[in-house]
Amino acid sequence: MKRVLLVAIALLYASGAWAAPVTLSAALSGLNENPPVASPGTGLATVTVDPDAQTLQLVVTFSGLTSPDAAAHIHCCLPSPFALNNVGVATTVPAFPGFPLGVVSGTYTSPVFDLMQPLIYNPAFITLQGGLPQAEAALIAGLLNNETYLNIHTMLNPGGEIRGILSPVPDESETLSLLGLGIVGLITARKMRRSPAA
């Protein structure tokens, strides 16, 4: 019975986790840098990726940087989810088109980027992946598997001042479904413990 319940939970989560579009978020902090940076800077990044439409859109806010920003982009692909490694830049360098540079605080709302166009990518990432289709697949997989991070680099911290790993945010229906399934599982397990052994 426990195995059936675990399989049901896994199937429910997997079916919702890959639905398009997927919203990801990251709290940006100097402590998330590798190595950590003593910065009062903070930020929040929200990324919406639609694997079916092959699009990406970002909303980024940041403040308190120690010096003007010089770059902002997504790095991909970490060797495992939430790893602390540093990896190469996947998106446009030095920054997303229209990202506010030369400031210590700002807000950025991107247009909807077409992931089938090279404009959004770092050319070195396309080459490393073996072509544009492979770069797109790697970036989408990295985003969905917690293997990407958004980084803001500054003049005083050219290696990066604040960053955060982009993680999918479950929608309310997934959360409620999982909660309901978990409650049913707990009730079932409790009844099984109370039942006399056959």
ROSE-4610 file (N, C-alpha, C; in Angstrom, 1 decimal, always signed):
// ROSE-4610
residu = [M/M/M/K/K/K/R/R/R/V/V/V/L/L/L/L/L/L/V/V/V/A/A/A/I/I/I/A/A/A/L/L/L/L/L/L/Y/Y/Y/A/A/A/S/S/S/G/G/G/A/A/A/W/W/W/A/A/A/A/A/A/P/P/P/V/V/V/T/T/T/L/L/L/S/S/S/A/A/A/A/A/A/L/L/L/S/S/S/G/G/G/L/L/L/N/N/N/E/E/E/N/N/N/P/P/P/P/P/P/V/V/V/A/A/A/S/S/S/P/P/P/G/G/G/T/T/T/G/G/G/L/L/L/A/A/A/T/T/T/V/V/V/T/T/T/V/V/V/D/D/D/P/P/P/D/D/D/A/A/A/Q/Q/Q/T/T/T/L/L/L/Q/Q/Q/L/L/L/V/V/V/V/V/V/T/T/T/F/F/F/S/S/S/G/G/G/L/L/L/T/T/T/S/S/S/P/P/P/D/D/D/A/A/A/A/A/A/A/A/A/H/H/H/I/I/I/H/H/H/C/C/C/C/C/C/L/L/L/P/P/P/S/S/S/P/P/P/F/F/F/A/A/A/L/L/L/N/N/N/N/N/N/V/V/V/G/G/G/V/V/V/A/A/A/T/T/T/T/T/T/V/V/V/P/P/P/A/A/A/F/F/F/P/P/P/G/G/G/F/F/F/P/P/P/L/L/L/G/G/G/V/V/V/V/V/V/S/S/S/G/G/G/T/T/T/Y/Y/Y/T/T/T/S/S/S/P/P/P/V/V/V/F/F/F/D/D/D/L/L/L/M/M/M/Q/Q/Q/P/P/P/L/L/L/I/I/I/Y/Y/Y/N/N/N/P/P/P/A/A/A/F/F/F/I/I/I/T/T/T/L/L/L/Q/Q/Q/G/G/G/G/G/G/L/L/L/P/P/P/Q/Q/Q/A/A/A/E/E/E/A/A/A/A/A/A/L/L/L/I/I/I/A/A/A/G/G/G/L/L/L/L/L/L/N/N/N/N/N/N/E/E/E/T/T/T/Y/Y/Y/L/L/L/N/N/N/I/I/I/H/H/H/T/T/T/M/M/M/L/L/L/N/N/N/P/P/P/G/G/G/G/G/G/E/E/E/I/I/I/R/R/R/G/G/G/I/I/I/L/L/L/S/S/S/P/P/P/V/V/V/P/P/P/D/D/D/E/E/E/S/S/S/E/E/E/T/T/T/L/L/L/S/S/S/L/L/L/L/L/L/G/G/G/L/L/L/G/G/G/I/I/I/V/V/V/G/G/G/L/L/L/I/I/I/T/T/T/A/A/A/R/R/R/K/K/K/M/M/M/R/R/R/R/R/R/S/S/S/P/P/P/A/A/A/A/A/A]
num = [1/1/1/2/2/2/3/3/3/4/4/4/5/5/5/6/6/6/7/7/7/8/8/8/9/9/9/10/10/10/11/11/11/12/12/12/13/13/13/14/14/14/15/15/15/16/16/16/17/17/17/18/18/18/19/19/19/20/20/20/21/21/21/22/22/22/23/23/23/24/24/24/25/25/25/26/26/26/27/27/27/28/28/28/29/29/29/30/30/30/31/31/31/32/32/32/33/33/33/34/34/34/35/35/35/36/36/36/37/37/37/38/38/38/39/39/39/40/40/40/41/41/41/42/42/42/43/43/43/44/44/44/45/45/45/46/46/46/47/47/47/48/48/48/49/49/49/50/50/50/51/51/51/52/52/52/53/53/53/54/54/54/55/55/55/56/56/56/57/57/57/58/58/58/59/59/59/60/60/60/61/61/61/62/62/62/63/63/63/64/64/64/65/65/65/66/66/66/67/67/67/68/68/68/69/69/69/70/70/70/71/71/71/72/72/72/73/73/73/74/74/74/75/75/75/76/76/76/77/77/77/78/78/78/79/79/79/80/80/80/81/81/81/82/82/82/83/83/83/84/84/84/85/85/85/86/86/86/87/87/87/88/88/88/89/89/89/90/90/90/91/91/91/92/92/92/93/93/93/94/94/94/95/95/95/96/96/96/97/97/97/98/98/98/99/99/99/100/100/100/101/101/101/102/102/102/103/103/103/104/104/104/105/105/105/106/106/106/107/107/107/108/108/108/109/109/109/110/110/110/111/111/111/112/112/112/113/113/113/114/114/114/115/115/115/116/116/116/117/117/117/118/118/118/119/119/119/120/120/120/121/121/121/122/122/122/123/123/123/124/124/124/125/125/125/126/126/126/127/127/127/128/128/128/129/129/129/130/130/130/131/131/131/132/132/132/133/133/133/134/134/134/135/135/135/136/136/136/137/137/137/138/138/138/139/139/139/140/140/140/141/141/141/142/142/142/143/143/143/144/144/144/145/145/145/146/146/146/147/147/147/148/148/148/149/149/149/150/150/150/151/151/151/152/152/152/153/153/153/154/154/154/155/155/155/156/156/156/157/157/157/158/158/158/159/159/159/160/160/160/161/161/161/162/162/162/163/163/163/164/164/164/165/165/165/166/166/166/167/167/167/168/168/168/169/169/169/170/170/170/171/171/171/172/172/172/173/173/173/174/174/174/175/175/175/176/176/176/177/177/177/178/178/178/179/179/179/180/180/180/181/181/181/182/182/182/183/183/183/184/184/184/185/185/185/186/186/186/187/187/187/188/188/188/189/189/189/190/190/190/191/191/191/192/192/192/193/193/193/194/194/194/195/195/195/196/196/196/197/197/197/198/198/198]
x = [+0.8/+0.0/+0.9/+2.0/+2.8/+3.5/+3.8/+4.5/+3.5/+2.2/+1.2/+1.1/+1.0/+0.9/+2.1/+3.3/+4.5/+4.5/+4.1/+4.1/+3.0/+1.9/+0.8/+1.3/+2.0/+2.5/+3.5/+4.4/+5.5/+4.8/+3.8/+3.2/+2.4/+1.8/+1.1/+2.0/+3.1/+4.1/+4.8/+5.2/+5.8/+4.9/+3.7/+2.8/+2.6/+2.6/+2.4/+3.7/+4.8/+6.1/+6.6/+6.2/+6.7/+5.7/+4.5/+3.5/+4.0/+3.6/+4.0/+3.0/+3.3/+4.6/+5.0/+6.3/+6.8/+7.4/+7.0/+7.6/+8.7/+9.8/+10.9/+11.3/+11.9/+12.3/+13.6/+14.3/+15.5/+15.7/+16.0/+16.4/+17.9/+18.3/+19.7/+20.4/+21.6/+22.3/+23.8/+24.6/+26.1/+26.5/+25.7/+26.0/+25.9/+25.1/+24.9/+26.0/+26.9/+28.1/+29.1/+29.9/+30.9/+32.3/+33.1/+32.9/+31.9/+31.4/+30.4/+31.0/+30.2/+30.6/+29.9/+30.7/+30.1/+29.4/+28.2/+27.5/+26.1/+25.8/+24.4/+23.4/+23.8/+22.9/+22.0/+20.8/+19.7/+19.0/+18.2/+17.4/+16.5/+15.6/+14.6/+14.5/+14.6/+14.5/+13.3/+12.4/+11.3/+11.5/+11.5/+11.7/+10.5/+9.9/+8.9/+9.4/+9.4/+9.9/+8.7/+8.5/+7.4/+8.1/+8.3/+9.0/+8.2/+6.8/+6.0/+6.2/+6.0/+6.1/+7.6/+8.5/+9.9/+10.2/+9.7/+9.9/+10.4/+11.0/+11.5/+11.3/+10.8/+10.7/+11.1/+11.8/+12.3/+11.8/+11.7/+11.5/+12.5/+13.4/+14.5/+14.4/+14.5/+14.7/+15.9/+16.7/+17.9/+18.1/+18.9/+19.2/+20.4/+21.0/+22.1/+23.4/+23.7/+25.0/+26.1/+27.3/+28.4/+29.0/+28.7/+29.2/+28.3/+28.4/+27.5/+27.6/+26.4/+26.4/+27.0/+27.7/+28.3/+27.8/+27.1/+26.6/+25.5/+24.6/+23.5/+23.1/+23.1/+22.7/+22.5/+22.1/+21.8/+23.0/+23.5/+24.5/+23.9/+24.5/+24.0/+25.1/+25.2/+24.3/+25.1/+24.6/+25.2/+25.3/+26.3/+26.5/+25.4/+24.7/+23.6/+22.7/+21.4/+20.6/+21.1/+21.0/+21.4/+22.9/+23.8/+25.2/+25.8/+26.9/+27.5/+28.6/+28.7/+29.7/+29.5/+30.6/+30.5/+30.5/+29.5/+29.5/+29.3/+29.4/+29.5/+28.2/+28.3/+27.1/+26.3/+25.1/+24.2/+23.5/+23.2/+22.4/+23.3/+22.7/+23.4/+24.4/+25.6/+26.6/+26.8/+27.1/+27.2/+25.9/+24.8/+23.5/+22.4/+21.2/+20.0/+19.8/+19.2/+18.9/+18.1/+18.5/+17.8/+18.0/+18.8/+19.0/+19.7/+19.3/+19.9/+21.3/+22.3/+23.7/+24.2/+25.3/+25.9/+25.1/+24.3/+23.4/+23.6/+23.3/+23.3/+22.0/+20.9/+19.6/+18.8/+17.8/+17.0/+16.0/+15.1/+14.1/+14.2/+14.0/+14.0/+12.9/+12.1/+11.1/+11.5/+11.8/+12.3/+11.1/+11.3/+10.3/+10.3/+9.3/+9.3/+10.3/+11.3/+12.4/+12.0/+12.3/+12.2/+13.4/+13.3/+14.5/+15.0/+14.3/+14.8/+15.7/+15.8/+16.7/+18.0/+19.1/+20.4/+20.5/+19.7/+19.8/+19.9/+19.2/+19.1/+20.4/+21.2/+22.2/+23.6/+24.5/+25.9/+26.4/+27.1/+27.6/+28.4/+29.2/+30.1/+29.2/+28.1/+27.2/+26.6/+26.2/+25.7/+26.8/+28.0/+29.1/+29.4/+29.4/+29.7/+28.6/+27.4/+26.3/+26.2/+26.9/+26.8/+25.8/+25.3/+24.3/+23.2/+22.4/+21.2/+20.2/+19.7/+18.7/+19.2/+20.5/+21.0/+21.2/+21.5/+21.6/+20.2/+19.2/+17.9/+17.4/+17.7/+17.3/+18.1/+19.3/+20.2/+19.7/+19.3/+18.9/+17.5/+16.6/+15.3/+15.4/+16.2/+16.4/+17.1/+18.1/+18.8/+17.8/+16.9/+16.0/+15.0/+14.5/+13.5/+14.1/+15.4/+16.1/+16.9/+16.7/+17.4/+18.9/+19.3/+20.7/+21.2/+20.4/+20.8/+20.8/+21.5/+21.5/+21.6/+20.9/+21.0/+22.0/+22.9/+24.0/+24.1/+24.3/+24.5/+26.0/+26.8/+28.2/+28.3/+29.2/+29.5/+30.9/+31.2/+32.6/+33.5/+33.0/+33.9/+33.9/+32.9/+32.8/+32.6/+33.6/+33.4/+33.1/+33.4/+33.0/+31.6/+30.9/+29.5/+29.3/+28.3/+28.1/+26.9/+25.8/+24.6/+24.1/+23.7/+23.1/+22.1/+21.4/+20.4/+20.1/+19.9/+19.6/+18.1/+17.8/+16.4/+15.7/+14.6/+13.9/+12.4/+11.8/+10.4/+9.5/+8.5/+7.6/+6.3/+5.9/+4.7/+3.5/+2.6/+1.4/+0.4/-0.6/-1.4/-2.1/-2.6/-3.3/-2.4/-1.1/-0.2/+0.0/+0.2/+0.4/-0.8/-2.0/-3.2/-3.4/-3.1/-3.2/-2.2/-1.0/+0.0/-0.4/-0.9/-1.3/-2.5/-3.4/-4.6/-4.1/-3.2/-2.8/-2.0/-1.2/-0.4/-1.3/-2.4/-3.4/-4.0/-4.4/-5.1/-4.0/-2.8/-1.8/-1.6/-1.6/-1.4/-2.6/-3.8/-5.0/-4.9/-4.6/-4.5/-3.4/-2.2/-1.2/-1.6/-2.4/-2.8/-3.8/-4.7/-5.7/-5.0/-4.0/-3.2/-2.6/-2.1/-1.4/-2.4/-3.6/-4.7/-5.3/-5.3/-5.9/-5.1/-5.8/-5.1/-4.4/-3.3/-2.5/-3.3/-3.2/-3.9/-3.2]
y = [-1.2/+0.0/+1.3/+1.2/+2.4/+2.7/+1.6/+1.8/+2.4/+1.9/+2.5/+4.0/+4.4/+5.8/+6.6/+6.1/+6.8/+7.0/+5.9/+6.0/+7.0/+7.1/+8.0/+9.5/+9.7/+11.0/+11.4/+10.5/+10.8/+11.1/+10.3/+10.6/+11.9/+12.3/+13.5/+14.7/+14.6/+15.7/+15.8/+14.7/+14.7/+15.3/+14.9/+15.4/+16.9/+17.5/+19.0/+19.7/+19.1/+19.8/+20.2/+19.5/+19.8/+20.5/+20.9/+21.6/+22.9/+23.4/+24.7/+25.7/+26.9/+27.4/+27.2/+27.3/+27.0/+28.3/+28.7/+29.9/+29.5/+30.2/+29.9/+31.2/+31.0/+32.2/+32.0/+33.1/+33.0/+34.3/+34.1/+35.2/+35.4/+36.7/+37.0/+37.5/+37.0/+37.4/+37.1/+37.9/+37.7/+36.4/+35.9/+34.6/+33.4/+33.6/+32.5/+32.5/+33.5/+33.4/+32.4/+32.0/+31.0/+31.5/+32.0/+32.0/+33.1/+33.0/+34.1/+35.5/+36.5/+37.9/+38.6/+39.4/+40.2/+41.5/+41.4/+42.4/+42.7/+44.0/+44.3/+44.1/+43.8/+43.7/+42.6/+42.8/+41.8/+41.9/+40.9/+40.9/+39.7/+39.8/+38.7/+38.6/+37.4/+37.1/+36.1/+36.4/+35.5/+35.3/+34.0/+33.6/+32.7/+33.0/+32.1/+31.5/+30.1/+29.4/+28.6/+28.6/+27.8/+26.8/+25.5/+24.6/+24.3/+24.4/+24.1/+25.2/+26.5/+27.6/+28.0/+27.5/+27.7/+29.2/+29.7/+31.1/+31.3/+32.5/+32.8/+34.2/+34.6/+36.0/+36.1/+37.3/+37.5/+38.8/+38.8/+40.0/+40.0/+41.0/+41.0/+42.4/+42.4/+43.6/+43.4/+44.5/+44.4/+45.7/+45.7/+47.0/+46.7/+47.8/+47.7/+47.2/+47.2/+46.7/+47.6/+47.1/+47.9/+48.8/+48.5/+49.3/+49.1/+49.9/+49.7/+48.3/+47.8/+46.5/+46.6/+45.5/+45.4/+44.3/+43.3/+42.2/+41.5/+40.8/+40.0/+39.0/+37.7/+36.7/+35.4/+34.3/+33.0/+32.1/+31.4/+30.4/+29.1/+28.2/+26.8/+25.9/+24.8/+23.9/+23.3/+23.4/+22.9/+21.4/+20.7/+19.3/+18.5/+19.2/+18.5/+19.7/+19.4/+20.4/+21.1/+22.4/+23.3/+23.2/+22.7/+22.7/+24.1/+24.2/+25.5/+25.8/+25.0/+25.2/+26.5/+26.9/+28.0/+27.3/+27.8/+27.2/+28.4/+28.1/+29.1/+29.8/+30.9/+31.8/+31.2/+31.0/+30.5/+31.5/+32.6/+33.7/+34.8/+35.8/+36.9/+37.6/+37.9/+38.6/+40.0/+41.0/+40.8/+40.7/+41.1/+41.2/+40.9/+40.7/+40.5/+41.9/+41.8/+43.1/+44.0/+45.2/+46.2/+46.2/+45.3/+45.2/+46.5/+47.1/+48.3/+48.1/+48.6/+48.5/+49.8/+49.8/+51.0/+51.6/+50.7/+51.2/+50.3/+50.7/+49.9/+49.3/+49.8/+49.2/+49.4/+48.5/+48.6/+47.5/+47.7/+46.7/+46.4/+45.2/+44.8/+43.8/+44.1/+43.2/+43.0/+41.8/+41.5/+41.3/+41.4/+41.0/+39.5/+38.9/+37.4/+37.0/+36.3/+35.8/+34.5/+34.4/+33.2/+32.4/+31.2/+30.4/+29.7/+29.8/+29.2/+30.2/+31.4/+32.4/+32.6/+32.8/+32.9/+34.2/+35.2/+36.4/+36.3/+35.3/+35.1/+34.4/+33.8/+32.9/+33.6/+33.1/+33.4/+32.5/+33.0/+32.2/+31.0/+31.2/+30.1/+29.0/+29.3/+28.2/+27.4/+28.1/+27.4/+26.4/+26.9/+26.1/+24.9/+25.2/+24.1/+23.0/+23.4/+22.4/+21.7/+22.2/+21.6/+22.1/+23.3/+23.9/+24.5/+25.3/+26.1/+25.1/+24.1/+23.2/+22.5/+22.2/+21.5/+22.5/+23.8/+24.8/+25.1/+25.2/+25.4/+24.2/+23.0/+21.8/+21.8/+22.2/+22.2/+23.3/+24.5/+25.6/+25.2/+24.7/+24.4/+23.3/+22.3/+21.2/+21.7/+22.6/+23.2/+24.0/+24.8/+25.6/+24.7/+23.6/+22.8/+21.9/+21.7/+20.8/+21.5/+22.8/+23.5/+23.5/+23.6/+23.6/+24.9/+26.0/+27.3/+28.3/+29.4/+30.5/+31.8/+32.8/+34.2/+34.9/+35.6/+36.3/+37.7/+38.6/+40.1/+40.4/+40.8/+41.1/+42.6/+43.1/+44.5/+44.9/+46.2/+46.6/+46.2/+46.2/+45.8/+44.3/+43.6/+42.1/+41.6/+41.6/+41.1/+39.6/+38.8/+37.4/+37.2/+38.2/+38.2/+38.7/+39.5/+40.1/+39.5/+39.2/+38.5/+37.5/+36.4/+35.4/+34.5/+33.7/+32.8/+31.7/+30.5/+29.3/+29.4/+29.3/+29.4/+28.1/+28.1/+26.9/+27.1/+26.0/+26.1/+26.3/+27.2/+27.5/+26.7/+25.7/+25.0/+25.9/+25.6/+26.4/+25.9/+26.6/+26.3/+25.0/+24.7/+23.4/+22.2/+22.3/+21.2/+21.1/+22.2/+22.2/+21.6/+22.0/+21.4/+20.0/+19.6/+18.1/+17.3/+17.8/+17.0/+17.0/+18.1/+18.1/+17.1/+17.1/+16.2/+14.8/+14.5/+13.1/+12.7/+13.6/+13.3/+13.0/+13.8/+13.6/+12.2/+11.9/+10.5/+9.4/+9.7/+8.7/+8.5/+9.6/+9.5/+8.8/+9.1/+8.4/+6.9/+6.6/+5.2/+4.4/+5.1/+4.5/+4.3/+5.2/+5.1/+4.0/+3.9/+2.8/+1.4/+1.4/+0.1/-0.3/+0.6/+0.3/-0.1/+0.4/+0.0/-1.4/-1.8/-3.0/-4.2/-5.2/-6.4/-7.1/-7.7/-8.4/-9.7/-9.9/-11.1/-12.3]
z = [+0.0/+0.0/+0.0/+0.8/+0.9/-0.5/-1.2/-2.5/-3.5/-3.4/-4.3/-4.1/-2.8/-2.4/-2.9/-2.7/-3.2/-4.7/-5.4/-6.9/-7.3/-6.6/-7.0/-6.7/-5.6/-5.3/-6.4/-6.7/-7.7/-9.1/-9.5/-10.8/-10.8/-9.7/-9.6/-9.7/-8.9/-8.9/-10.3/-10.9/-12.2/-13.2/-13.2/-14.3/-14.2/-13.0/-12.9/-13.0/-12.6/-12.6/-13.9/-15.0/-16.3/-17.2/-16.6/-17.4/-17.8/-19.0/-19.5/-19.2/-19.0/-18.7/-17.2/-16.9/-15.6/-15.1/-13.8/-13.2/-12.2/-12.3/-11.4/-10.7/-9.5/-8.8/-8.1/-7.8/-7.0/-6.2/-4.9/-4.1/-4.3/-4.7/-5.1/-3.8/-3.6/-2.4/-2.6/-1.9/-2.0/-1.4/-0.4/+0.2/-0.7/-1.8/-2.8/-3.8/-3.8/-4.7/-4.3/-5.2/-4.9/-5.4/-4.4/-3.0/-2.6/-1.4/-0.9/-0.9/-1.2/-1.3/-0.2/+0.6/+1.6/+1.0/+0.7/+0.0/+0.6/+0.8/+1.3/+0.1/-1.1/-2.2/-2.1/-2.6/-2.6/-3.9/-4.2/-5.4/-5.5/-6.4/-6.7/-8.2/-8.6/-10.1/-10.2/-11.2/-11.5/-13.0/-13.4/-14.8/-15.1/-16.3/-16.8/-18.1/-18.1/-19.3/-19.7/-21.0/-21.6/-22.6/-22.2/-23.0/-24.3/-24.3/-25.4/-26.5/-26.0/-26.9/-27.1/-26.3/-26.5/-26.2/-25.1/-24.7/-23.3/-23.0/-21.7/-21.5/-20.2/-19.8/-18.4/-18.1/-16.8/-16.2/-14.9/-14.1/-13.0/-12.9/-12.0/-11.2/-9.9/-9.1/-8.3/-8.1/-7.2/-6.6/-5.5/-4.8/-3.9/-3.5/-2.5/-3.0/-4.3/-4.8/-4.3/-4.1/-3.7/-4.7/-6.0/-7.1/-8.3/-9.3/-10.4/-11.1/-11.5/-12.2/-13.6/-14.0/-15.3/-16.1/-15.5/-16.3/-15.5/-16.2/-15.6/-16.6/-16.2/-17.1/-16.3/-17.0/-16.4/-16.8/-15.7/-15.9/-15.9/-16.8/-16.9/-17.3/-17.0/-16.2/-15.1/-13.9/-12.7/-12.8/-12.2/-12.3/-11.6/-10.7/-10.0/-9.4/-9.1/-8.6/-7.3/-7.3/-6.2/-5.9/-6.8/-6.5/-6.4/-5.7/-5.4/-6.5/-7.5/-8.5/-9.3/-9.9/-10.9/-12.3/-13.1/-14.5/-15.5/-16.8/-17.8/-18.0/-18.7/-19.0/-20.2/-20.0/-21.0/-21.9/-21.2/-21.9/-22.4/-23.0/-23.6/-22.7/-23.3/-22.5/-23.1/-22.2/-20.8/-20.0/-20.7/-20.0/-21.0/-20.4/-21.2/-21.9/-23.1/-23.9/-23.0/-22.8/-22.1/-20.6/-20.1/-18.6/-18.2/-17.1/-16.6/-16.1/-16.8/-16.4/-15.9/-15.1/-14.5/-13.4/-12.7/-11.6/-10.4/-9.2/-8.0/-7.6/-8.3/-8.0/-9.3/-9.5/-10.7/-10.8/-11.8/-12.1/-13.6/-14.0/-15.4/-15.7/-16.7/-17.2/-18.7/-19.0/-20.3/-21.3/-22.6/-23.5/-23.4/-24.1/-24.2/-25.2/-24.8/-25.7/-26.4/-27.6/-28.4/-28.2/-27.6/-27.3/-28.6/-29.7/-30.9/-31.7/-31.2/-31.8/-31.0/-31.7/-31.0/-30.2/-30.3/-29.6/-28.1/-27.5/-26.0/-25.5/-26.3/-25.8/-25.9/-25.1/-25.2/-26.3/-27.3/-28.4/-28.0/-26.9/-26.4/-25.9/-25.3/-24.8/-26.0/-27.0/-28.2/-28.8/-28.9/-29.4/-28.4/-27.1/-26.2/-26.2/-26.5/-26.5/-27.8/-28.9/-30.2/-31.1/-30.9/-31.8/-31.0/-31.7/-31.1/-30.5/-31.2/-30.6/-29.3/-29.3/-28.1/-27.0/-27.3/-26.3/-25.7/-26.5/-26.0/-25.1/-25.5/-24.7/-23.4/-23.4/-22.2/-21.2/-21.8/-20.9/-20.3/-21.1/-20.5/-19.5/-19.8/-18.8/-17.5/-17.7/-16.5/-15.7/-16.3/-15.6/-14.8/-15.4/-14.8/-13.7/-13.7/-12.8/-11.7/-11.5/-10.5/-10.7/-12.0/-12.4/-13.1/-12.8/-13.3/-12.2/-12.4/-11.5/-12.2/-11.7/-12.2/-11.4/-12.1/-11.4/-11.9/-11.0/-11.3/-10.9/-11.8/-11.6/-11.5/-10.7/-10.5/-10.8/-10.8/-11.1/-10.0/-8.7/-7.6/-7.4/-8.0/-7.9/-9.3/-10.1/-11.5/-11.7/-10.6/-10.7/-10.3/-9.8/-9.4/-8.0/-7.8/-6.5/-5.8/-6.6/-6.0/-7.0/-6.5/-7.4/-6.6/-7.4/-6.8/-7.7/-7.2/-8.1/-8.4/-9.7/-10.2/-9.9/-9.2/-8.8/-9.2/-9.8/-10.1/-8.9/-9.1/-8.0/-8.3/-7.4/-7.7/-7.7/-8.6/-8.6/-7.5/-7.1/-6.0/-6.2/-7.4/-7.6/-7.3/-7.7/-7.4/-5.9/-5.2/-3.8/-3.1/-3.4/-2.8/-3.1/-4.3/-4.7/-3.9/-3.8/-3.0/-1.5/-1.0/+0.4/+0.6/-0.3/-0.2/-0.2/-1.2/-1.3/-0.1/+0.5/+1.7/+2.9/+3.0/+4.1/+4.0/+2.7/+2.5/+2.8/+2.5/+2.8/+4.3/+5.0/+6.5/+7.1/+6.7/+7.2/+6.9/+5.7/+5.3/+6.1/+6.3/+7.1/+8.6/+9.1/+10.5/+10.6/+9.6/+9.7/+9.6/+8.7/+8.6/+9.9/+10.6/+11.9/+12.9/+12.9/+13.8/+13.5/+12.2/+11.8/+12.4/+12.9/+13.4/+12.2/+12.5/+11.5/+11.1/+9.8/+9.2/+9.4]
